[in-house]
């Protein structure tokens, strides 16, 4: 969720942004162990980027319907809806996993 959201945000606001390679660039390295500090850092990065997206959408200077100059017809509105859809899907997966684990 964090990496996908970050990628969409950066694409929306930075013409020089280069997306990570698909699909390996959207997942943490398999050999990297995550501890509580890494989890907390990931959650904070997710929240910061989400706030940045919200600010971008709420900014009166942002034309939600104008094509992004460096894109292929995408708009800020489309990218914001993509973030919402992506996050909703994965949040649903996380809630389902939590319920499954809690019932064990």
KEMAR-950331 format. One record per atom (N, C-alpha, C): residue number from 1; residue in one letter; chain; atom name; y, x, z. Coordinates in nm, 4 decimals. Each point is the difference from the previous one (the first is absolute). Layout:
BEGIN
<pt NUM; a; A; CA; <Y; X; Z>>
...
//
This chain:
BEGIN
<pt 1; x; A; N; <-0.1192; 0.0826; 0.0000>>
<pt 1; x; A; CA; <0.1192; -0.0826; 0.0000>>
<pt 1; x; A; C; <0.1253; 0.0868; 0.0000>>
<pt 2; x; A; N; <-0.0018; 0.1017; 0.0864>>
<pt 2; x; A; CA; <0.1178; 0.0851; 0.0162>>
<pt 2; x; A; C; <0.0334; 0.0747; -0.1280>>
<pt 3; x; A; N; <-0.0980; 0.0603; -0.0606>>
<pt 3; x; A; CA; <0.0249; 0.0815; -0.1186>>
<pt 3; x; A; C; <0.0397; -0.0885; -0.1183>>
<pt 4; x; A; N; <-0.0669; -0.1123; -0.0174>>
<pt 4; x; A; CA; <0.0355; -0.0918; -0.1083>>
<pt 4; x; A; C; <0.1414; -0.0534; 0.0159>>
<pt 5; x; A; N; <0.0348; -0.0399; 0.1214>>
<pt 5; x; A; CA; <0.1346; -0.0510; 0.0260>>
<pt 5; x; A; C; <0.1048; 0.1086; -0.0240>>
<pt 6; x; A; N; <-0.0276; 0.1208; 0.0483>>
<pt 6; x; A; CA; <0.0910; 0.1129; -0.0208>>
<pt 6; x; A; C; <0.0211; 0.0255; -0.1489>>
<pt 7; x; A; N; <-0.1085; -0.0023; -0.0774>>
<pt 7; x; A; CA; <0.0078; 0.0262; -0.1431>>
<pt 7; x; A; C; <0.0869; -0.1051; -0.0697>>
<pt 8; x; A; N; <-0.0186; -0.1254; 0.0332>>
<pt 8; x; A; CA; <0.0795; -0.1072; -0.0605>>
<pt 8; x; A; C; <0.1467; 0.0157; 0.0370>>
<pt 9; x; A; N; <0.0283; 0.0292; 0.1264>>
<pt 9; x; A; CA; <0.1381; 0.0208; 0.0443>>
<pt 9; x; A; C; <0.0649; 0.1144; -0.0767>>
<pt 10; x; A; N; <-0.0671; 0.1129; -0.0056>>
<pt 10; x; A; CA; <0.0580; 0.1159; -0.0665>>
<pt 10; x; A; C; <0.0179; -0.0229; -0.1496>>
<pt 11; x; A; N; <-0.0944; -0.0659; -0.0637>>
<pt 11; x; A; CA; <0.0172; -0.0350; -0.1408>>
<pt 11; x; A; C; <0.1246; -0.0868; -0.0178>>
<pt 12; x; A; N; <0.0213; -0.0926; 0.0919>>
<pt 12; x; A; CA; <0.1112; -0.0944; -0.0102>>
<pt 12; x; A; C; <0.1355; 0.0667; 0.0120>>
<pt 13; x; A; N; <0.0074; 0.1098; 0.0733>>
<pt 13; x; A; CA; <0.1317; 0.0581; 0.0267>>
<pt 13; x; A; C; <0.0204; 0.1427; -0.0504>>
<pt 14; x; A; N; <-0.1014; 0.0603; -0.0591>>
<pt 14; x; A; CA; <0.0128; 0.1405; -0.0396>>
<pt 14; x; A; C; <-0.0640; 0.0232; -0.1370>>
<pt 15; x; A; N; <0.0840; 0.0232; -0.0990>>
<pt 15; x; A; CA; <-0.0497; 0.0235; -0.1363>>
<pt 15; x; A; C; <-0.0869; 0.1254; -0.0086>>
<pt 16; x; A; N; <0.0179; 0.0941; 0.0903>>
<pt 16; x; A; CA; <-0.0766; 0.1246; -0.0039>>
<pt 16; x; A; C; <-0.1344; -0.0105; 0.0730>>
<pt 17; x; A; N; <-0.0258; -0.1140; 0.0628>>
<pt 17; x; A; CA; <-0.1248; -0.0158; 0.0761>>
<pt 17; x; A; C; <-0.1211; 0.0062; -0.0924>>
<pt 18; x; A; N; <-0.1018; 0.0718; 0.0451>>
<pt 18; x; A; CA; <-0.1268; 0.0078; -0.0715>>
<pt 18; x; A; C; <-0.1065; -0.0584; 0.0915>>
<pt 19; x; A; N; <-0.0678; -0.1023; -0.0480>>
<pt 19; x; A; CA; <-0.1050; -0.0639; 0.0795>>
<pt 19; x; A; C; <-0.1181; 0.0941; 0.0187>>
<pt 20; x; A; N; <-0.0708; -0.0148; 0.1117>>
<pt 20; x; A; CA; <-0.1197; 0.0818; 0.0211>>
<pt 20; x; A; C; <-0.1071; -0.0344; -0.1039>>
<pt 21; x; A; N; <-0.0934; 0.0900; -0.0234>>
<pt 21; x; A; CA; <-0.1086; -0.0311; -0.0938>>
<pt 21; x; A; C; <-0.0859; -0.1145; 0.0541>>
<pt 22; x; A; N; <-0.0454; -0.0841; -0.0911>>
<pt 22; x; A; CA; <-0.0825; -0.1149; 0.0379>>
<pt 22; x; A; C; <-0.1470; 0.0360; -0.0149>>
<pt 23; x; A; N; <-0.0830; -0.0379; 0.0927>>
<pt 23; x; A; CA; <0.0257; -0.0655; 0.1282>>
<pt 23; x; A; C; <0.0123; 0.0966; 0.1177>>
<pt 24; x; A; N; <-0.0390; 0.1264; -0.0226>>
<pt 24; x; A; CA; <-0.0094; 0.0937; 0.1132>>
<pt 24; x; A; C; <0.1321; 0.0225; 0.0720>>
<pt 25; x; A; N; <0.1115; -0.0135; -0.0691>>
<pt 25; x; A; CA; <0.1295; 0.0233; 0.0621>>
<pt 25; x; A; C; <0.0455; -0.1107; 0.0931>>
<pt 26; x; A; N; <-0.0744; -0.1089; 0.0034>>
<pt 26; x; A; CA; <0.0376; -0.1147; 0.0832>>
<pt 26; x; A; C; <-0.0836; -0.0112; 0.1270>>
<pt 27; x; A; N; <-0.0787; 0.1018; 0.0262>>
<pt 27; x; A; CA; <-0.0833; 0.0038; 0.1196>>
<pt 27; x; A; C; <0.0190; 0.1334; 0.0701>>
<pt 28; x; A; N; <-0.0103; 0.0022; 0.1324>>
<pt 28; x; A; CA; <0.0045; 0.1288; 0.0707>>
<pt 28; x; A; C; <-0.1172; 0.0876; -0.0445>>
<pt 29; x; A; N; <0.0159; 0.1294; 0.0144>>
<pt 29; x; A; CA; <-0.1076; 0.0922; -0.0353>>
<pt 29; x; A; C; <-0.1251; -0.0327; 0.0814>>
<pt 30; x; A; N; <-0.1146; 0.0011; -0.0656>>
<pt 30; x; A; CA; <-0.1259; -0.0353; 0.0669>>
<pt 30; x; A; C; <-0.0354; 0.0951; 0.1130>>
<pt 31; x; A; N; <0.0417; 0.1249; -0.0113>>
<pt 31; x; A; CA; <-0.0354; 0.0995; 0.1012>>
<pt 31; x; A; C; <0.1015; 0.0077; 0.1140>>
<pt 32; x; A; N; <0.1001; -0.0856; -0.0006>>
<pt 32; x; A; CA; <0.1029; 0.0040; 0.1031>>
<pt 32; x; A; C; <-0.0325; -0.1003; 0.1104>>
<pt 33; x; A; N; <-0.0114; 0.0502; 0.1197>>
<pt 33; x; A; CA; <-0.0239; -0.0849; 0.1163>>
<pt 33; x; A; C; <0.1328; -0.0580; 0.0485>>
<pt 34; x; A; N; <-0.0010; -0.1250; 0.0360>>
<pt 34; x; A; CA; <0.1217; -0.0641; 0.0501>>
<pt 34; x; A; C; <-0.0160; -0.0281; 0.1485>>
<pt 35; x; A; N; <0.1013; 0.0355; 0.0746>>
<pt 35; x; A; CA; <-0.0004; -0.0304; 0.1423>>
<pt 35; x; A; C; <0.1048; -0.1083; 0.0267>>
<pt 36; x; A; N; <0.0215; -0.0319; 0.1252>>
<pt 36; x; A; CA; <0.0944; -0.1060; 0.0348>>
<pt 36; x; A; C; <0.1414; 0.0348; -0.0457>>
<pt 37; x; A; N; <0.0378; 0.1260; 0.0104>>
<pt 37; x; A; CA; <0.1342; 0.0412; -0.0429>>
<pt 37; x; A; C; <0.0169; -0.0204; -0.1505>>
<pt 38; x; A; N; <-0.1021; 0.0338; -0.0778>>
<pt 38; x; A; CA; <0.0066; -0.0192; -0.1457>>
<pt 38; x; A; C; <0.0081; -0.1487; -0.0337>>
<pt 39; x; A; N; <-0.0763; -0.0818; 0.0714>>
<pt 39; x; A; CA; <0.0051; -0.1450; -0.0209>>
<pt 39; x; A; C; <0.1414; -0.0515; 0.0281>>
<pt 40; x; A; N; <0.0554; 0.0399; 0.1140>>
<pt 40; x; A; CA; <0.1346; -0.0457; 0.0361>>
<pt 40; x; A; C; <0.1041; 0.0447; -0.1020>>
<pt 41; x; A; N; <-0.0129; 0.1225; -0.0491>>
<pt 41; x; A; CA; <0.0915; 0.0512; -0.1024>>
<pt 41; x; A; C; <-0.0117; -0.0817; -0.1286>>
<pt 42; x; A; N; <-0.1219; -0.0360; -0.0370>>
<pt 42; x; A; CA; <-0.0221; -0.0802; -0.1195>>
<pt 42; x; A; C; <0.0621; -0.1389; 0.0143>>
<pt 43; x; A; N; <-0.0186; -0.0599; 0.1161>>
<pt 43; x; A; CA; <0.0572; -0.1329; 0.0258>>
<pt 43; x; A; C; <0.1523; 0.0062; -0.0048>>
<pt 44; x; A; N; <0.0588; 0.1012; 0.0587>>
<pt 44; x; A; CA; <0.1464; 0.0136; -0.0009>>
<pt 44; x; A; C; <0.0524; 0.0217; -0.1415>>
<pt 45; x; A; N; <-0.0693; 0.0801; -0.0798>>
<pt 45; x; A; CA; <0.0413; 0.0220; -0.1395>>
<pt 45; x; A; C; <-0.0071; -0.1317; -0.0776>>
<pt 46; x; A; N; <-0.1046; -0.0764; 0.0228>>
<pt 46; x; A; CA; <-0.0137; -0.1311; -0.0651>>
<pt 46; x; A; C; <0.1176; -0.0897; 0.0370>>
<pt 47; x; A; N; <0.0318; -0.0055; 0.1271>>
<pt 47; x; A; CA; <0.1106; -0.0851; 0.0462>>
<pt 47; x; A; C; <0.1343; 0.0461; -0.0555>>
<pt 48; x; A; N; <0.0233; 0.1301; -0.0036>>
<pt 48; x; A; CA; <0.1261; 0.0527; -0.0567>>
<pt 48; x; A; C; <0.0146; -0.0385; -0.1470>>
<pt 49; x; A; N; <-0.1072; 0.0174; -0.0758>>
<pt 49; x; A; CA; <0.0062; -0.0342; -0.1419>>
<pt 49; x; A; C; <0.0169; -0.1498; -0.0210>>
<pt 50; x; A; N; <-0.0648; -0.0802; 0.0826>>
<pt 50; x; A; CA; <0.0167; -0.1449; -0.0111>>
<pt 50; x; A; C; <0.1452; -0.0393; 0.0277>>
<pt 51; x; A; N; <0.0604; 0.0610; 0.1000>>
<pt 51; x; A; CA; <0.1411; -0.0268; 0.0294>>
<pt 51; x; A; C; <0.0876; 0.0433; -0.1169>>
<pt 52; x; A; N; <-0.0332; 0.1115; -0.0634>>
<pt 52; x; A; CA; <0.0776; 0.0469; -0.1149>>
<pt 52; x; A; C; <-0.0096; -0.0987; -0.1159>>
<pt 53; x; A; N; <-0.1159; -0.0560; -0.0218>>
<pt 53; x; A; CA; <-0.0172; -0.0995; -0.1058>>
<pt 53; x; A; C; <0.0827; -0.1246; 0.0326>>
<pt 54; x; A; N; <-0.0054; -0.0422; 0.1248>>
<pt 54; x; A; CA; <0.0775; -0.1172; 0.0410>>
<pt 54; x; A; C; <0.1495; 0.0237; -0.0183>>
<pt 55; x; A; N; <0.0476; 0.1203; 0.0338>>
<pt 55; x; A; CA; <0.1422; 0.0325; -0.0195>>
<pt 55; x; A; C; <0.0362; 0.0000; -0.1480>>
<pt 56; x; A; N; <-0.0878; 0.0555; -0.0830>>
<pt 56; x; A; CA; <0.0245; 0.0031; -0.1434>>
<pt 56; x; A; C; <0.0144; -0.1415; -0.0560>>
<pt 57; x; A; N; <-0.0891; -0.0876; 0.0393>>
<pt 57; x; A; CA; <0.0032; -0.1387; -0.0481>>
<pt 57; x; A; C; <0.1229; -0.0736; 0.0533>>
<pt 58; x; A; N; <0.0381; 0.0257; 0.1244>>
<pt 58; x; A; CA; <0.1128; -0.0705; 0.0617>>
<pt 58; x; A; C; <0.1362; 0.0545; -0.0413>>
<pt 59; x; A; N; <0.0028; 0.1180; -0.0603>>
<pt 59; x; A; CA; <0.1264; 0.0622; -0.0390>>
<pt 59; x; A; C; <0.0667; -0.0820; -0.1107>>
<pt 60; x; A; N; <0.1232; -0.0478; 0.0225>>
<pt 60; x; A; CA; <0.0684; -0.0787; -0.1028>>
<pt 60; x; A; C; <0.0184; 0.0761; -0.1318>>
<pt 61; x; A; N; <-0.0026; 0.1317; 0.0036>>
<pt 61; x; A; CA; <0.0153; 0.0794; -0.1219>>
<pt 61; x; A; C; <-0.1289; 0.0054; -0.0829>>
<pt 62; x; A; N; <-0.1111; -0.0432; 0.0568>>
<pt 62; x; A; CA; <-0.1275; 0.0023; -0.0715>>
<pt 62; x; A; C; <-0.0133; -0.1248; -0.0857>>
<pt 63; x; A; N; <-0.0131; 0.0195; -0.1296>>
<pt 63; x; A; CA; <-0.0286; -0.1110; -0.0909>>
<pt 63; x; A; C; <-0.1511; -0.0152; -0.0058>>
<pt 64; x; A; N; <-0.0500; -0.1014; 0.0661>>
<pt 64; x; A; CA; <-0.1442; -0.0197; 0.0111>>
<pt 64; x; A; C; <-0.0675; -0.0265; -0.1338>>
<pt 65; x; A; N; <0.0767; -0.0478; -0.0973>>
<pt 65; x; A; CA; <-0.0575; -0.0416; -0.1274>>
<pt 65; x; A; C; <0.0203; 0.1003; -0.1138>>
<pt 66; x; A; N; <0.0809; 0.1021; 0.0238>>
<pt 66; x; A; CA; <0.0252; 0.0999; -0.1041>>
<pt 66; x; A; C; <-0.1198; 0.0926; -0.0131>>
<pt 67; x; A; N; <-0.0386; 0.0329; -0.1213>>
<pt 67; x; A; CA; <-0.1087; 0.0978; -0.0163>>
<pt 67; x; A; C; <0.0390; 0.1339; 0.0638>>
<pt 68; x; A; N; <-0.0950; 0.0615; 0.0664>>
<pt 68; x; A; CA; <0.0212; 0.1320; 0.0577>>
<pt 68; x; A; C; <0.0152; 0.0973; -0.1163>>
<pt 69; x; A; N; <0.1086; 0.0750; -0.0003>>
<pt 69; x; A; CA; <0.0354; 0.0835; -0.1155>>
<pt 69; x; A; C; <-0.1122; 0.0944; -0.0436>>
<pt 70; x; A; N; <-0.0709; 0.0571; 0.0942>>
<pt 70; x; A; CA; <-0.1039; 0.0972; -0.0337>>
<pt 70; x; A; C; <-0.1385; -0.0637; -0.0112>>
<pt 71; x; A; N; <-0.0056; -0.1312; 0.0062>>
<pt 71; x; A; CA; <-0.1286; -0.0689; -0.0068>>
<pt 71; x; A; C; <-0.0329; -0.0503; -0.1386>>
<pt 72; x; A; N; <-0.1007; -0.0855; -0.0034>>
<pt 72; x; A; CA; <-0.0454; -0.0613; -0.1252>>
<pt 72; x; A; C; <0.0201; -0.1511; 0.0049>>
<pt 73; x; A; N; <0.1133; -0.0414; 0.0564>>
<pt 73; x; A; CA; <0.0290; -0.1420; 0.0111>>
<pt 73; x; A; C; <-0.0120; -0.0543; 0.1416>>
<pt 74; x; A; N; <-0.0448; 0.0827; 0.0950>>
<pt 74; x; A; CA; <-0.0097; -0.0437; 0.1383>>
<pt 74; x; A; C; <0.1399; -0.0277; 0.0559>>
<pt 75; x; A; N; <0.0052; -0.0904; 0.0978>>
<pt 75; x; A; CA; <0.1237; -0.0294; 0.0717>>
<pt 75; x; A; C; <-0.0223; 0.0276; 0.1483>>
<pt 76; x; A; N; <0.1082; 0.0084; 0.0743>>
<pt 76; x; A; CA; <-0.0127; 0.0175; 0.1450>>
<pt 76; x; A; C; <-0.0725; -0.1204; 0.0607>>
<pt 77; x; A; N; <0.0288; -0.1199; -0.0503>>
<pt 77; x; A; CA; <-0.0692; -0.1186; 0.0507>>
<pt 77; x; A; C; <-0.1507; 0.0124; -0.0222>>
<pt 78; x; A; N; <-0.0404; 0.0414; -0.1182>>
<pt 78; x; A; CA; <-0.1433; 0.0170; -0.0277>>
<pt 78; x; A; C; <-0.0624; 0.1010; 0.0948>>
<pt 79; x; A; N; <0.0688; 0.1118; 0.0219>>
<pt 79; x; A; CA; <-0.0543; 0.1044; 0.0868>>
<pt 79; x; A; C; <-0.0081; -0.0481; 0.1450>>
<pt 80; x; A; N; <0.1001; -0.0751; 0.0455>>
<pt 80; x; A; CA; <-0.0027; -0.0550; 0.1370>>
<pt 80; x; A; C; <-0.1150; -0.0993; 0.0150>>
<pt 81; x; A; N; <-0.0216; -0.0837; -0.1002>>
<pt 81; x; A; CA; <-0.1125; -0.0943; 0.0043>>
<pt 81; x; A; C; <-0.1333; 0.0733; -0.0062>>
<pt 82; x; A; N; <-0.0050; 0.1093; -0.0744>>
<pt 82; x; A; CA; <-0.1213; 0.0815; -0.0058>>
<pt 82; x; A; C; <-0.0323; 0.0586; 0.1374>>
<pt 83; x; A; N; <0.1015; 0.0485; 0.0707>>
<pt 83; x; A; CA; <-0.0200; 0.0513; 0.1360>>
<pt 83; x; A; C; <-0.0517; -0.1111; 0.0908>>
<pt 84; x; A; N; <0.0614; -0.1166; -0.0071>>
<pt 84; x; A; CA; <-0.0423; -0.1123; 0.0853>>
<pt 84; x; A; C; <-0.1452; -0.0383; -0.0292>>
<pt 85; x; A; N; <-0.0352; -0.0097; -0.1267>>
<pt 85; x; A; CA; <-0.1357; -0.0373; -0.0387>>
<pt 85; x; A; C; <-0.1004; 0.1067; 0.0429>>
<pt 86; x; A; N; <0.0322; 0.1258; -0.0258>>
<pt 86; x; A; CA; <-0.0883; 0.1106; 0.0354>>
<pt 86; x; A; C; <-0.0236; 0.0051; 0.1507>>
<pt 87; x; A; N; <0.1081; -0.0092; 0.0767>>
<pt 87; x; A; CA; <-0.0129; 0.0059; 0.1448>>
<pt 87; x; A; C; <-0.0753; -0.1206; 0.0556>>
<pt 88; x; A; N; <0.0240; -0.1187; -0.0559>>
<pt 88; x; A; CA; <-0.0694; -0.1200; 0.0478>>
<pt 88; x; A; C; <-0.1504; 0.0119; -0.0236>>
<pt 89; x; A; N; <-0.0379; 0.0479; -0.1165>>
<pt 89; x; A; CA; <-0.1414; 0.0163; -0.0310>>
<pt 89; x; A; C; <-0.0670; 0.0941; 0.1000>>
<pt 90; x; A; N; <0.0591; 0.1182; 0.0179>>
<pt 90; x; A; CA; <-0.0632; 0.0988; 0.0866>>
<pt 90; x; A; C; <0.0075; -0.0388; 0.1472>>
<pt 91; x; A; N; <0.1043; -0.0691; 0.0400>>
<pt 91; x; A; CA; <0.0059; -0.0499; 0.1375>>
<pt 91; x; A; C; <-0.1128; -0.0997; 0.0245>>
<pt 92; x; A; N; <-0.0271; -0.0838; -0.0992>>
<pt 92; x; A; CA; <-0.1125; -0.0934; 0.0117>>
<pt 92; x; A; C; <-0.1322; 0.0724; 0.0175>>
<pt 93; x; A; N; <-0.0181; 0.1085; -0.0716>>
<pt 93; x; A; CA; <-0.1223; 0.0803; 0.0136>>
<pt 93; x; A; C; <-0.0090; 0.0584; 0.1408>>
<pt 94; x; A; N; <0.1109; 0.0527; 0.0494>>
<pt 94; x; A; CA; <-0.0007; 0.0582; 0.1349>>
<pt 94; x; A; C; <-0.0304; -0.1047; 0.1065>>
<pt 95; x; A; N; <0.0564; -0.1186; -0.0130>>
<pt 95; x; A; CA; <-0.0262; -0.1069; 0.0969>>
<pt 95; x; A; C; <-0.1473; -0.0402; -0.0054>>
<pt 96; x; A; N; <-0.0546; -0.0096; -0.1191>>
<pt 96; x; A; CA; <-0.1418; -0.0343; -0.0145>>
<pt 96; x; A; C; <-0.0881; 0.1062; 0.0651>>
<pt 97; x; A; N; <0.0306; 0.1276; -0.0244>>
<pt 97; x; A; CA; <-0.0774; 0.1072; 0.0627>>
<pt 97; x; A; C; <0.0099; -0.0052; 0.1513>>
<pt 98; x; A; N; <0.1182; -0.0268; 0.0517>>
<pt 98; x; A; CA; <0.0166; -0.0090; 0.1451>>
<pt 98; x; A; C; <-0.0841; -0.1130; 0.0570>>
<pt 99; x; A; N; <-0.0019; -0.1121; -0.0673>>
<pt 99; x; A; CA; <-0.0808; -0.1131; 0.0476>>
<pt 99; x; A; C; <-0.1481; 0.0329; -0.0029>>
<pt 100; x; A; N; <-0.0453; 0.0658; -0.1067>>
<pt 100; x; A; CA; <-0.1394; 0.0386; -0.0103>>
<pt 100; x; A; C; <-0.0366; 0.0964; 0.1127>>
<pt 101; x; A; N; <0.0826; 0.1009; 0.0219>>
<pt 101; x; A; CA; <-0.0285; 0.0978; 0.1045>>
<pt 101; x; A; C; <0.0042; -0.0631; 0.1394>>
<pt 102; x; A; N; <0.0902; -0.0940; 0.0206>>
<pt 102; x; A; CA; <0.0107; -0.0663; 0.1314>>
<pt 102; x; A; C; <-0.1213; -0.0878; 0.0291>>
<pt 103; x; A; N; <-0.0671; -0.0475; -0.1046>>
<pt 103; x; A; CA; <-0.1156; -0.0881; 0.0206>>
<pt 103; x; A; C; <-0.1299; 0.0784; 0.0189>>
<pt 104; x; A; N; <0.0051; 0.1313; -0.0124>>
<pt 104; x; A; CA; <-0.1206; 0.0832; 0.0117>>
<pt 104; x; A; C; <-0.0420; 0.0128; 0.1446>>
//
